Amino acid sequence: MHTDTERCVRAVQSKDARFDGWFFTAVLTTRIYCRPSCPAVPPKVENMTFLPSAAACQQAGFRACKRCRPDTSPGSPEWNARADAVARAMRLIQDGVVDREGVPGLATRLGYSTRQVERQLNAELGAGPLALARAQRAQTARLLIETSELPMGDVAFAAGFSSIRTFNDTVREVFALSPSELREKAAKASRRADVEPRIPGTISLRLPFRTPLNPDNLFGHLAATAVPGVEEWRDGAYRRTLRLPYGTGVVALTPQPDHIGCRLALTDLRDLTIAISRCRWMLDLDADPEAVDGQLRSDPLLAPLVDKAPGRRVPRTVDAAEFAVRAVLGQQVSTAAARTHAARLVTAYGERVEDPQGGLTHLFPSPQALAGLDPEALALPRSRRTTLTTLVSALADGSLPLGIDSDWEAARALLSALPGFGPWTTEVIAMRALGDPDAFLPSDLGVRRAARGLGLPSTPTALTARAADWRPWRAYAVQYLWAAEDHPINHLPV
């Protein structure tokens, strides 16, 4: 979008927050870059240039605006709505792969050479993978500086910097303030504002999103399907345990009118960036509701559901393998029965964690831990036991790679080849574990009942044909169809 100068200028002059994260405005006279909705007086058109990423701005020598804080913008919705190499690369960079495995590791995961990855990212984002990862490290450093009392050396290490000097230089270059000045400024702001008291050992921050956001189905679904010990709804927040690259964590996510409150307790602060990225992914916070709802409203029979409660998101997961296992456990049984089956696996094979603030006790067991389970101990039909054990084996040995970087169609083909995997299971995994915004469940009983009530076709074949006009947002259409029923997944818990 950053190449459409006329459209970008209109967005900046109208301070349109819908475009935050889509592009950044770099001001040639001040050498500052801003989000489109920056409250400052817009610069003259001839002094504006538009860039596709914060990393591109920083690489071109611009520093972040102190007023609108463009580094805290929602992410571009493109990266979660596309399945090409650039989108997959961006999802992996956000998940910290470059910091852990370097650019060669990123290229290997994508199946490209390092040079190809560099060229494609530079062409579309104006920055390579190292610059994109550096921008992310700077944002993580700022969060830790402003929301914790960690010594600066620990902040630098946790944010992924190789040295204190690099940390100091990067923070000063990006934010035009030293780390100590940033902390002092944040402390003054918190004394003036009504800020929650800090809980020792936790980091509190706000997760931004594009409005509107309807939290009912998002948090209602997560709470209604919560596995005891791994997830819970407590004191107005969805809480769950996290398995992360360097350690474990517990997160509490609280819906607010203009942000999602996020409180993280991590055993290793190097996981902060990854934890934030996975929480944003789970809550679908980088979605573009204007584009989604606008497309779905074009169907006059679906439009009333959209108008009634716009801004629905697709509730996803923080662990694709975990969700695949839970999808199998949920085949042809009630939500309560699926939770019971999952809780038994957690108790038998899950790793214990500490949660002083609540009632969480375990991580969901990894595929490797489940690889040794005894099928006869499962209270499931024999065919479902075979489906589960085959899935677990494929996940454990790597023959079925599922994750944010998955090629959606390739993953569908692998899933469909497993015994017991029909269209419903494959599509629900594509929707909630892999993040395909166009995944569709025409055979789902709730979807079919809702379609019939709206006057839409209710047979899978006919509904699929009608839903062609909803593409590429059919996963969101499913959320609106589910919302037509009075079910706990459609209501914010109380």
C-alpha positions as CSV (number, residue, x, y, z in Angstrom):
1,M,0.0,0.0,0.0
2,H,2.9,2.4,0.7
3,T,3.3,2.9,-3.1
4,D,-0.1,4.4,-3.4
5,T,0.9,7.9,-2.4
6,E,-2.4,9.6,-2.8
7,R,-4.2,7.1,-0.6
8,C,-1.4,7.3,2.0
9,V,-1.6,11.1,2.1
10,R,-5.4,11.0,2.6
11,A,-5.0,8.5,5.5
12,V,-2.3,10.7,7.2
13,Q,-4.3,14.0,6.7
14,S,-7.4,12.3,8.2
15,K,-5.4,10.6,11.0
16,D,-7.0,7.3,10.1
17,A,-6.1,4.7,12.6
18,R,-7.3,1.9,10.4
19,F,-4.1,2.2,8.4
20,D,-1.7,2.0,11.4
21,G,0.7,-0.9,10.7
22,W,-0.2,-0.9,6.9
23,F,2.5,1.7,6.2
24,F,4.6,4.3,8.0
25,T,5.1,8.0,7.3
26,A,8.7,9.2,7.2
27,V,9.1,13.0,7.4
28,L,12.1,14.2,5.4
29,T,12.6,17.4,7.3
30,T,12.6,16.1,10.9
31,R,13.9,12.5,10.1
32,I,11.0,11.1,12.2
33,Y,8.7,8.3,11.2
34,C,5.1,8.1,12.4
35,R,2.0,5.9,12.2
36,P,-0.8,7.4,9.9
37,S,-2.9,8.3,13.0
38,C,-0.2,10.4,14.6
39,P,-1.9,13.3,16.5
40,A,0.7,15.8,15.5
41,V,0.0,18.3,12.7
42,P,0.5,16.5,9.4
43,P,3.6,17.5,7.5
44,K,3.5,19.1,4.1
45,V,2.9,16.5,1.4
46,E,6.2,17.2,-0.3
47,N,8.0,16.4,3.0
48,M,6.3,13.0,3.3
49,T,7.6,9.6,2.1
50,F,5.9,6.3,2.8
51,L,7.7,3.1,3.8
52,P,6.3,-0.4,4.3
53,S,7.8,-1.3,7.7
54,A,9.4,0.2,10.8
55,A,12.6,-1.6,9.9
56,A,12.7,0.2,6.5
57,C,12.3,3.5,8.3
58,Q,15.0,2.8,10.8
59,Q,17.3,1.5,8.0
60,A,16.8,4.7,6.1
61,G,17.9,6.8,9.1
62,F,14.5,7.8,10.6
63,R,13.8,7.6,14.3
64,A,10.4,6.8,15.9
65,C,8.0,9.6,16.8
66,K,7.9,10.1,20.6
67,R,4.3,11.1,20.4
68,C,2.5,8.4,18.4
69,R,5.0,5.6,19.1
70,P,4.8,3.8,15.7
71,D,6.6,0.8,17.1
72,T,3.5,-0.1,19.0
73,S,1.2,-0.1,16.0
74,P,-0.8,-3.3,15.2
75,G,1.1,-5.5,12.8
76,S,0.2,-5.5,9.1
77,P,-2.8,-7.7,8.4
78,E,-1.2,-8.9,5.2
79,W,1.2,-11.3,7.0
80,N,-1.7,-13.3,8.5
81,A,-3.9,-13.2,5.4
82,R,-1.3,-14.6,2.9
83,A,0.4,-17.9,2.5
84,D,3.3,-16.8,0.2
85,A,7.0,-16.9,1.2
86,V,7.1,-13.2,2.4
87,A,4.1,-13.6,4.7
88,R,5.4,-16.9,6.1
89,A,8.8,-15.3,6.7
90,M,7.3,-12.3,8.5
91,R,5.3,-14.7,10.8
92,L,8.6,-16.6,11.6
93,I,10.5,-13.4,12.2
94,Q,7.8,-12.2,14.6
95,D,8.1,-15.6,16.4
96,G,11.9,-15.0,16.9
97,V,13.3,-17.5,14.4
98,V,16.0,-15.1,13.2
99,D,17.2,-14.5,16.7
100,R,17.3,-18.2,17.5
101,E,18.4,-19.7,14.2
102,G,19.8,-16.8,12.2
103,V,18.9,-16.0,8.6
104,P,20.0,-19.5,7.3
105,G,17.5,-21.1,9.7
106,L,14.8,-18.8,8.4
107,A,15.7,-19.7,4.8
108,T,15.7,-23.4,5.6
109,R,12.3,-23.3,7.1
110,L,10.9,-21.6,4.1
111,G,12.7,-23.9,1.6
112,Y,14.6,-21.0,-0.1
113,S,18.2,-19.9,-0.3
114,T,19.3,-17.1,2.0
115,R,19.8,-14.8,-1.0
116,Q,16.2,-15.4,-2.2
117,V,14.8,-14.6,1.2
118,E,16.8,-11.4,1.5
119,R,15.8,-10.3,-2.0
120,Q,12.0,-11.0,-1.5
121,L,11.9,-9.2,1.9
122,N,13.8,-6.2,0.7
123,A,11.6,-5.9,-2.4
124,E,8.4,-5.9,-0.4
125,L,9.4,-4.5,3.0
126,G,12.3,-2.3,2.2
127,A,14.5,-4.3,4.7
128,G,16.1,-7.7,5.1
129,P,15.5,-10.3,7.8
130,L,18.3,-8.9,10.0
131,A,16.9,-5.4,9.9
132,L,13.4,-6.6,10.6
133,A,14.6,-8.7,13.6
134,R,16.6,-5.7,14.9
135,A,13.4,-3.5,14.8
136,Q,11.6,-6.2,16.8
137,R,14.5,-6.4,19.3
138,A,14.3,-2.6,19.8
139,Q,10.5,-2.8,20.5
140,T,11.1,-5.6,23.0
141,A,13.8,-3.6,24.7
142,R,11.5,-0.6,25.0
143,L,8.8,-2.8,26.6
144,L,11.2,-4.2,29.2
145,I,12.7,-0.8,29.9
146,E,9.3,0.8,30.5
147,T,7.4,-2.0,32.2
148,S,10.0,-3.7,34.4
149,E,12.7,-2.8,36.9
150,L,15.3,-5.1,35.4
151,P,18.9,-3.9,35.2
152,M,19.7,-2.6,31.7
153,G,22.2,-5.5,31.1
154,D,19.4,-8.0,31.7
155,V,17.1,-6.0,29.4
156,A,19.7,-6.2,26.6
157,F,20.1,-9.9,27.1
158,A,16.4,-10.6,27.2
159,A,15.7,-8.5,24.1
160,G,18.2,-10.5,22.1
161,F,21.1,-8.0,21.8
162,S,24.6,-9.4,21.6
163,S,26.2,-6.7,23.7
164,I,25.3,-3.7,25.9
165,R,26.9,-1.4,23.4
166,T,24.7,-2.6,20.6
167,F,21.7,-2.3,22.9
168,N,22.5,1.3,23.9
169,D,23.3,2.4,20.3
170,T,20.1,0.8,18.9
171,V,17.8,2.2,21.5
172,R,19.3,5.7,21.1
173,E,19.2,5.5,17.3
174,V,15.6,4.3,17.1
175,F,14.0,6.3,19.9
176,A,16.3,9.3,20.2
177,L,16.6,8.6,23.9
178,S,19.0,6.5,26.0
179,P,17.6,3.4,27.8
180,S,17.8,5.3,31.2
181,E,16.0,8.3,29.7
182,L,13.2,6.0,28.3
183,R,12.8,4.4,31.8
184,E,12.7,7.8,33.5
185,K,10.1,9.1,31.1
186,A,7.9,6.1,31.5
187,A,8.2,6.3,35.3
188,K,7.0,10.0,35.2
189,A,4.1,9.0,33.0
190,S,3.0,6.2,35.3
191,R,3.0,8.5,38.3
192,R,0.7,10.9,36.4
193,A,-1.6,8.2,35.1
194,D,-3.8,5.6,36.8
195,V,-1.6,2.6,36.3
196,E,-2.1,-0.8,37.7
197,P,0.5,-1.7,40.4
198,R,3.2,-4.1,39.2
199,I,3.1,-7.7,40.3
200,P,6.7,-8.9,41.0
201,G,7.9,-11.4,38.4
202,T,5.3,-10.3,35.8
203,I,5.4,-7.9,32.8
204,S,2.3,-5.9,32.0
205,L,1.6,-4.4,28.6
206,R,-1.1,-3.4,26.2
207,L,-1.8,-5.3,22.9
208,P,-3.2,-2.9,20.3
209,F,-5.7,-3.8,17.6
210,R,-7.7,-2.3,14.8
211,T,-11.3,-1.5,15.8
212,P,-13.9,-2.8,15.9
213,L,-13.1,-5.9,18.0
214,N,-16.0,-8.0,19.4
215,P,-14.5,-10.0,22.3
216,D,-17.6,-12.2,22.8
217,N,-16.8,-15.1,20.5
218,L,-13.1,-14.6,20.8
219,F,-12.8,-15.0,24.6
220,G,-16.1,-17.0,24.8
221,H,-14.7,-19.7,22.6
222,L,-11.3,-19.9,24.4
223,A,-13.0,-20.0,27.8
224,A,-15.7,-22.5,26.9
225,T,-13.2,-25.0,25.5
226,A,-10.5,-24.4,28.1
227,V,-8.6,-27.5,29.2
228,P,-8.4,-27.6,33.1
229,G,-4.9,-27.1,34.3
230,V,-3.8,-25.5,31.0
231,E,-6.4,-22.7,30.6
232,E,-8.9,-20.9,32.8
233,W,-11.1,-17.8,33.0
234,R,-10.3,-16.0,36.2
235,D,-11.1,-12.4,37.3
236,G,-12.2,-11.3,33.9
237,A,-9.1,-12.7,32.1
238,Y,-8.3,-15.7,29.9
239,R,-5.2,-17.3,31.4
240,R,-3.1,-20.1,30.0
241,T,0.3,-21.8,30.2
242,L,2.8,-21.3,27.4
243,R,5.6,-23.6,26.1
244,L,8.3,-21.3,24.7
245,P,11.7,-21.8,23.1
246,Y,13.7,-20.9,26.3
247,G,11.3,-21.8,29.0
248,T,7.7,-21.7,30.1
249,G,5.2,-18.9,30.8
250,V,1.7,-18.0,32.1
251,V,-0.3,-15.3,30.4
252,A,-3.4,-13.4,31.4
253,L,-5.3,-11.6,28.7
254,T,-8.0,-9.2,29.6
255,P,-10.3,-7.5,27.0
256,Q,-10.6,-3.7,27.2
257,P,-12.4,-1.3,24.9
258,D,-9.2,-0.1,23.1
259,H,-6.6,-2.8,23.8
260,I,-6.1,-6.2,25.3
261,G,-4.4,-6.2,28.7
262,C,-1.6,-8.7,28.8
263,R,0.2,-9.8,31.9
264,L,3.1,-12.3,31.4
265,A,5.1,-14.3,33.8
266,L,8.1,-16.0,32.1
267,T,10.8,-18.3,33.4
268,D,13.2,-16.8,30.8
269,L,12.8,-13.2,29.6
270,R,14.3,-14.1,26.2
271,D,10.9,-15.5,25.4
272,L,9.1,-12.1,25.7
273,T,8.9,-11.3,22.0
274,I,7.8,-14.8,21.1
275,A,5.1,-14.8,23.9
276,I,3.7,-11.5,22.7
277,S,3.7,-12.6,19.1
278,R,1.9,-15.9,19.9
279,C,-0.7,-14.1,22.1
280,R,-1.4,-11.6,19.2
281,W,-1.7,-14.5,16.8
282,M,-4.1,-16.5,19.1
283,L,-6.4,-13.4,19.5
284,D,-6.1,-12.5,15.8
285,L,-5.2,-8.9,16.7
286,D,-3.6,-8.0,13.4
287,A,-6.8,-8.6,11.5
288,D,-8.4,-5.8,9.3
289,P,-12.0,-5.9,10.4
290,E,-13.0,-3.2,7.9
291,A,-11.9,-5.3,5.0
292,V,-13.4,-8.5,6.5
293,D,-16.7,-7.1,7.5
294,G,-17.0,-5.1,4.3
295,Q,-16.7,-8.2,2.2
296,L,-19.1,-10.3,4.3
297,R,-21.7,-7.5,4.3
298,S,-22.0,-7.8,0.5
299,D,-24.1,-10.8,1.1
300,P,-27.6,-9.5,2.1
301,L,-28.4,-12.6,4.1
302,L,-25.2,-12.5,6.1
303,A,-25.1,-8.7,6.5
304,P,-27.5,-8.6,9.5
305,L,-25.2,-10.8,11.6
306,V,-22.2,-8.6,10.8
307,D,-24.1,-5.4,11.5
308,K,-25.4,-6.8,14.9
309,A,-21.9,-7.4,16.3
310,P,-19.0,-6.3,13.9
311,G,-15.4,-7.0,14.4
312,R,-15.4,-10.7,15.2
313,R,-12.0,-12.4,15.2
314,V,-11.0,-16.0,14.6
315,P,-9.9,-17.6,17.9
316,R,-6.6,-19.4,17.2
317,T,-4.0,-21.2,19.3
318,V,-0.5,-20.6,20.7
319,D,0.5,-24.2,19.6
320,A,-0.5,-25.8,16.4
321,A,0.4,-29.3,17.4
322,E,-1.7,-28.9,20.6
323,F,-4.7,-27.8,18.7
324,A,-4.4,-30.7,16.2
325,V,-4.5,-33.1,19.1
326,R,-7.5,-31.4,20.7
327,A,-9.3,-31.3,17.3
328,V,-9.1,-35.1,17.2
329,L,-10.3,-35.4,20.8
330,G,-13.2,-33.2,19.9
331,Q,-14.4,-35.2,16.9
332,Q,-18.2,-36.0,17.2
333,V,-18.3,-35.3,20.9
334,S,-19.6,-32.4,23.1
335,T,-17.4,-29.5,24.2
336,A,-17.5,-30.9,27.7
337,A,-16.4,-34.4,26.6
338,A,-13.5,-33.0,24.6
339,R,-12.3,-31.0,27.6
340,T,-12.5,-34.1,29.7
341,H,-10.4,-36.2,27.3
342,A,-7.8,-33.4,27.0
343,A,-7.6,-33.0,30.7
344,R,-6.8,-36.7,31.2
345,L,-3.9,-36.4,28.7
346,V,-2.7,-33.3,30.5
347,T,-2.7,-35.0,33.9
348,A,-0.9,-38.1,32.6
349,Y,1.6,-36.5,30.2
350,G,1.8,-32.8,30.8
351,E,4.7,-31.0,32.4
352,R,3.9,-29.3,35.7
353,V,4.3,-25.5,36.1
354,E,3.9,-23.0,38.9
355,D,1.2,-20.5,38.9
356,P,1.1,-18.4,42.1
357,Q,-1.6,-16.1,40.7
358,G,-4.1,-18.7,39.7
359,G,-5.1,-22.3,39.2
360,L,-3.0,-23.4,36.2
361,T,-0.9,-26.5,36.8
362,H,0.4,-28.0,33.5
363,L,1.7,-27.4,30.0
364,F,-0.3,-29.2,27.4
365,P,1.9,-32.3,26.6
366,S,4.2,-32.1,23.6
367,P,3.9,-34.6,20.7
368,Q,7.1,-36.2,21.9
369,A,5.6,-36.8,25.4
370,L,2.4,-38.2,23.8
371,A,4.3,-40.5,21.5
372,G,4.6,-43.1,24.3
373,L,0.9,-43.1,25.3
374,D,-0.9,-46.4,25.6
375,P,-3.9,-46.4,23.2
376,E,-5.7,-48.9,25.4
377,A,-5.7,-46.3,28.2
378,L,-7.8,-43.8,26.1
379,A,-11.5,-43.7,26.7
380,L,-12.1,-43.4,22.9
381,P,-13.5,-45.5,20.1
382,R,-10.8,-47.7,18.6
383,S,-10.9,-45.8,15.3
384,R,-10.3,-42.5,17.1
385,R,-7.4,-44.0,19.1
386,T,-5.8,-44.9,15.7
387,T,-6.4,-41.4,14.4
388,L,-4.8,-39.8,17.6
389,T,-1.8,-42.1,17.8
390,T,-1.1,-41.7,14.0
391,L,-1.3,-37.9,14.3
392,V,0.9,-37.8,17.4
393,S,3.5,-40.0,15.7
394,A,3.6,-37.8,12.6
395,L,3.9,-34.6,14.7
396,A,6.7,-36.2,16.9
397,D,8.8,-37.4,14.0
398,G,8.4,-34.2,12.0
399,S,6.6,-35.7,9.0
400,L,3.7,-33.5,9.7
401,P,5.0,-30.0,10.3
402,L,2.3,-27.7,11.6
403,G,3.0,-24.1,12.6
404,I,2.6,-20.4,11.7
405,D,4.9,-20.9,8.7
406,S,3.0,-23.9,7.2
407,D,2.0,-23.9,3.6
408,W,-1.7,-24.1,4.0
409,E,-2.5,-26.3,1.1
410,A,0.5,-28.6,1.7
411,A,-0.6,-29.0,5.3
412,R,-4.2,-29.8,4.2
413,A,-2.9,-32.6,1.9
414,L,-0.8,-34.1,4.7
415,L,-3.7,-34.0,7.2
416,S,-6.2,-35.5,4.7
417,A,-3.9,-38.4,4.2
418,L,-4.0,-39.4,7.9
419,P,-6.7,-42.0,8.9
420,G,-9.8,-40.4,10.5
421,F,-9.1,-36.9,9.1
422,G,-12.1,-35.7,7.1
423,P,-12.9,-32.2,5.8
424,W,-14.2,-30.9,9.1
425,T,-11.1,-31.8,11.1
426,T,-8.7,-30.7,8.4
427,E,-10.5,-27.3,8.0
428,V,-10.8,-26.5,11.7
429,I,-7.0,-27.1,12.0
430,A,-6.4,-24.9,9.0
431,M,-8.6,-22.2,10.5
432,R,-7.5,-22.2,14.1
433,A,-4.0,-23.7,14.1
434,L,-2.6,-22.6,10.8
435,G,-4.5,-19.3,10.5
436,D,-5.9,-19.6,7.0
437,P,-8.5,-16.8,6.9
438,D,-10.4,-18.7,4.1
439,A,-10.8,-22.0,5.9
440,F,-14.4,-23.1,5.8
441,L,-16.6,-25.7,7.6
442,P,-19.7,-26.2,5.5
443,S,-20.4,-29.6,7.1
444,D,-20.3,-28.2,10.7
445,L,-23.7,-28.7,12.4
446,G,-23.8,-25.2,13.9
447,V,-22.9,-23.6,10.6
448,R,-25.6,-25.6,8.8
449,R,-28.2,-24.7,11.4
450,A,-27.3,-21.0,11.2
451,A,-27.3,-21.0,7.4
452,R,-30.8,-22.6,7.4
453,G,-32.1,-20.0,9.8
454,L,-30.8,-17.2,7.6
455,G,-32.2,-18.6,4.4
456,L,-28.8,-19.6,3.1
457,P,-28.3,-23.1,1.6
458,S,-27.7,-25.7,4.3
459,T,-26.2,-28.6,2.4
460,P,-22.3,-28.5,2.3
461,T,-22.1,-28.4,-1.5
462,A,-24.6,-25.6,-1.9
463,L,-23.3,-23.6,1.0
464,T,-19.8,-23.9,-0.3
465,A,-20.9,-22.5,-3.7
466,R,-22.8,-19.6,-2.0
467,A,-19.8,-18.9,0.2
468,A,-17.5,-18.2,-2.8
469,D,-18.6,-14.6,-2.6
470,W,-17.2,-14.5,1.0
471,R,-13.7,-15.3,0.0
472,P,-11.0,-14.8,1.2
473,W,-12.7,-14.4,4.6
474,R,-14.8,-17.5,5.0
475,A,-13.2,-18.4,8.4
476,Y,-14.7,-15.1,9.7
477,A,-18.0,-16.0,8.1
478,V,-18.0,-19.1,10.2
479,Q,-17.6,-17.0,13.4
480,Y,-20.6,-15.0,12.4
481,L,-22.7,-18.1,11.6
482,W,-21.7,-19.7,14.9
483,A,-22.8,-16.5,16.6
484,A,-26.3,-17.0,15.4
485,E,-26.8,-19.7,18.1
486,D,-27.1,-19.2,21.8
487,H,-24.0,-21.2,22.9
488,P,-21.4,-20.4,25.6
489,I,-18.7,-20.0,22.9
490,N,-20.5,-16.9,21.7
491,H,-20.6,-15.0,25.0
492,L,-17.9,-13.2,27.0
493,P,-17.6,-15.2,30.3
494,V,-18.8,-13.5,33.5
